[in-house]
């Protein structure tokens, strides 16, 4: 990675970020900074959580959207604005436009969660559903802008947007002056770039670490190539950072100022979201939990004090349910087993009695008695159990085998 000073990056400067901070006074909240005893213990250094999930609209996106729209000329405002987003950027643009008296049209994928669509409409935007994926939605929004003259508000690839997001960095330095590492999720790169501009200009020794989902990690190959490259078919539960290609403007800044970009797995994201909910009492979407996932994946790798930016909390309840189950399974708190038993009256009750002795809570039972794979006197049972961790899972499986059951892998 090639390093330059923040002042040499004329696309976005510290003065731009400070100007954005003044503009956002009374508009964006100065979000809380909460300590985490569990993460601090695991990391061997103080860990604090910057709670942008508690920002207005539920994410940091309001900051950049407001600065970008506020900077439009009167004739541009009169033409209205248009954006494309599956959720957080949509809501940020909608609220910013309402506060500034600008008409907003927001294109969203047809499969966008209903709560995000409703929230965007409630903030005053006109929502149009188009396409199955964000790329199709983005193309529709850009075509609309070309046809109507509305100003397209990019979610990350514009200096004003990056300056707005950079105000998070100024707040971190004010709230935790002794910070040594800032960990932040990266999708297109606007938030990480903005934070890096602000922090490196004032405290160049502070490490800024970006985090991407393993299945949507466009920055590592882009940084290796020296220019943005496209990752085809990015796949991750963390839709807030599911971006197939870095933005040109944030890429230059990330390349110059961000110290490292790490990747995390889906299991780590699930575990991080569960930790935020259970231990920090914070509802965080998978993208927002990505810095915590990085800390869980390599707890001793970050000099402290560490600030992890929880970038958003707009998680669809259906996804939250699935992610929580995934996270609990990753921690060994769910166990699915298939086994065969003799098909006779009372056999299932006997099996459940074995599970009761080892204190495994049965969540679901599937009982198959007619299948070509089974003998005339056999039945197959699939059990979904609530367990207490990996050790307990092993104890349950051992108890079943000792009771004479054949556990099918």
PyMOL commands that set and color helices and strands:
alter all, ss='L'
color gray80, all
select helices_A, chain A and resi 6-8+14-24+37-43+52-54+56-58+61-70+74-79+88-100+114-122+134-148+159-175+190-202+214-216+218-225+239-241+248-257+266-278+290-297+317-330+347-357+390-402
alter helices_A, ss='H'
color red, helices_A
select strands_A, chain A and resi 33-35+47-51+81-84+104-108+126-129+151-152+181-185+207-213+260-264+306-310+334-342+361-368+378-386+406-408
alter strands_A, ss='S'
color yellow, strands_A
deselect
rebuild
show_as cartoon
